[in-house]
Amino acid sequence: MSNNKYNGETLIVSEFIHSPIPENSMIFFNHYGRYYYAMKRLGISSEDFVLDASCGNGYGSYALAHNCHYVYGVDINKDYLDMAKDHFKKDNLQFITYEDLYDDIVYADKIVCIESLEHVPKEEMEEFIRKLFSKLVEGGSAFVTVPLGNNEASEYNKFHLNEPSIDVAYELFSKYFEKINIEVDSFVNSFGYECKYAFLILKDKK
């Protein structure tokens, strides 16, 4: 394997797993593991149209595309999208901006939203959720993860503009879904801190 890179259909990540190996391996496992868990809990199948919001550099969208009919990987960062388009090419996979998503006639059976909400300012979060889930068909389902906090910005991660409490996380989605199941677990994040994350399995969109 040349240059320590992942080739072929293995995952490509923005930073290679490097020393310290144990910590970086766990970060890699946690990120991909959430996509696997989303596929399992939502029952994603070969008939499903799926939105991956936000997709970052695309590795999760690529994994989803092997298990569903079509995937739209959506992100606000055009540099990430360019990287995703270069690395992950598949006939049933397309990378677009949120602007393109909202302007186009695109609807999904399932939405996967892994660690995206915390990057949205508190005052914009309800509108972000409303617009995103307007693209989910009636009766559709979603999988959302978010680090839990005190409804304020992170103390150590400048990119986390708002980490909601579990009560607020529930309230944000209760108006859109008939069934909400919340699971809480702890993970070591990219900064080496052990944090609590909420896994929201949202079913039967109203």
C-alpha positions in Angstrom: 0.0 0.0 0.0 1.8 3.1 -1.2 2.2 6.3 0.8 0.1 4.8 3.6 -3.1 5.8 1.7 -6.3 3.8 1.5 -6.9 2.8 -2.1 -9.7 1.3 -4.1 -13.0 1.0 -2.3 -11.6 1.4 1.2 -12.3 4.6 3.1 -10.4 7.7 2.5 -10.3 10.2 5.4 -9.0 13.7 5.5 -6.2 12.8 7.8 -4.4 9.5 7.9 -4.4 7.4 11.0 -1.1 8.2 12.6 0.6 8.2 16.0 -0.8 7.9 18.6 -2.4 4.9 16.8 -4.9 3.8 19.5 -6.5 7.3 19.9 -6.7 8.0 16.2 -8.0 4.5 15.4 -10.9 5.1 17.8 -11.8 8.4 16.2 -11.9 6.7 12.8 -14.0 3.9 14.2 -16.4 6.3 15.9 -17.0 8.3 12.7 -17.6 5.4 10.4 -19.4 3.5 13.2 -22.1 6.1 13.3 -22.9 5.7 9.6 -23.2 1.9 10.1 -25.5 2.4 13.1 -27.6 4.9 11.0 -28.0 2.3 8.3 -29.0 -0.3 10.8 -31.4 1.7 12.8 -33.2 3.3 9.8 -33.3 0.0 7.9 -31.8 1.7 4.8 -32.3 -0.4 1.8 -31.7 -0.5 -2.0 -35.0 1.3 -2.6 -34.2 4.4 -0.5 -33.2 7.9 -1.5 -31.0 9.3 1.3 -29.7 12.7 2.2 -26.4 12.9 4.1 -26.4 16.3 5.8 -23.7 17.4 6.4 -21.4 15.1 4.4 -18.0 16.7 5.0 -15.4 15.1 2.7 -17.9 12.4 1.6 -16.8 9.1 3.1 -20.1 8.5 4.9 -22.1 9.3 1.8 -20.0 6.8 -0.1 -20.7 4.1 2.5 -24.4 4.9 2.3 -24.4 4.7 -1.5 -23.5 1.0 -1.3 -26.7 0.3 0.6 -29.4 2.5 -0.9 -30.8 3.6 -4.3 -29.4 7.1 -4.3 -27.5 9.4 -2.0 -27.2 13.2 -2.0 -24.2 14.3 0.1 -24.9 17.8 1.2 -22.6 20.4 2.8 -22.1 24.1 3.1 -18.3 23.9 2.5 -17.5 23.8 -1.2 -13.9 22.8 -0.5 -15.2 19.6 1.3 -17.5 19.0 -1.6 -14.7 19.3 -4.2 -12.7 16.8 -2.1 -15.6 14.5 -2.0 -16.2 14.7 -5.7 -12.5 13.9 -6.4 -12.3 10.9 -4.0 -15.7 9.3 -4.1 -17.3 8.6 -7.4 -20.3 6.4 -7.7 -23.2 6.3 -10.2 -25.8 6.7 -7.4 -24.0 9.4 -5.4 -24.1 13.2 -5.9 -22.5 15.9 -3.8 -24.4 19.3 -3.6 -24.6 22.4 -1.5 -27.5 23.2 0.8 -28.4 26.0 -1.6 -28.7 23.5 -4.5 -30.7 21.1 -2.3 -33.3 23.7 -1.4 -33.5 25.1 -4.9 -33.9 21.6 -6.5 -36.8 19.2 -6.5 -35.1 16.7 -4.3 -36.9 14.5 -1.7 -35.6 11.7 0.5 -37.0 8.7 2.2 -34.3 8.9 4.9 -32.0 11.6 6.3 -28.7 11.0 8.0 -27.5 14.0 9.9 -24.3 13.1 11.9 -22.8 15.9 14.0 -24.0 18.8 12.0 -26.5 20.6 14.3 -23.8 21.8 16.6 -22.3 23.8 13.7 -25.5 25.8 13.3 -25.9 29.0 15.4 -28.5 28.7 18.1 -30.8 31.4 16.5 -30.7 29.6 13.2 -31.2 26.0 14.3 -35.0 25.8 14.1 -34.9 27.2 10.6 -32.2 24.8 9.5 -34.2 21.8 10.8 -37.4 23.1 9.2 -35.8 23.5 5.8 -33.8 20.3 5.9 -36.8 18.1 6.9 -39.0 19.8 4.3 -37.0 17.5 2.0 -38.1 14.3 3.8 -41.2 12.6 2.5 -44.2 12.1 4.7 -43.7 9.0 6.8 -39.9 9.2 6.3 -37.3 8.7 9.0 -34.0 10.2 10.1 -30.9 9.5 12.2 -29.4 12.5 14.0 -26.4 12.7 16.3 -25.3 15.7 18.3 -22.9 16.3 21.2 -24.8 17.2 24.3 -24.1 20.4 26.2 -25.8 23.3 27.9 -27.3 25.0 24.8 -24.2 27.1 24.5 -21.1 27.1 22.3 -18.4 24.5 23.1 -15.7 25.6 25.5 -12.9 24.1 23.5 -14.1 23.6 19.9 -14.7 26.9 18.1 -16.6 25.2 15.4 -19.3 24.0 17.8 -21.6 27.0 17.9 -24.3 25.4 20.0 -24.4 22.1 21.9 -28.0 21.4 22.9 -29.3 19.7 26.0 -31.2 16.5 25.6 -34.5 18.3 26.3 -33.9 20.9 23.7 -32.8 18.3 21.2 -36.1 16.5 21.8 -38.2 19.7 21.4 -36.5 20.6 18.1 -37.8 17.4 16.4 -41.0 16.6 18.3 -43.1 18.8 16.0 -41.9 16.9 12.9 -42.0 13.2 13.9 -44.5 10.8 15.5 -41.9 8.6 17.1 -38.7 9.8 18.7 -36.1 7.5 20.4 -33.1 9.1 22.0 -30.0 7.1 23.1 -27.0 8.6 24.9 -23.5 7.3 24.7 -20.0 8.6 25.3 -17.2 8.9 22.7 -13.7 10.3 22.6 -14.0 13.2 20.1 -11.4 14.6 17.7 -10.0 16.8 20.5 -9.4 13.8 22.8 -12.2 14.7 25.1 -14.8 12.1 26.2 -18.2 13.6 25.5 -21.8 12.6 25.7 -23.6 12.3 22.4 -27.3 11.9 21.7 -28.4 9.5 19.0 -31.9 10.5 17.8 -33.9 7.9 15.8 -36.8 9.8 14.3 -39.6 8.0 12.5 -42.9 8.6 10.8 -42.5 12.2 9.7 -45.8 14.1 10.2 
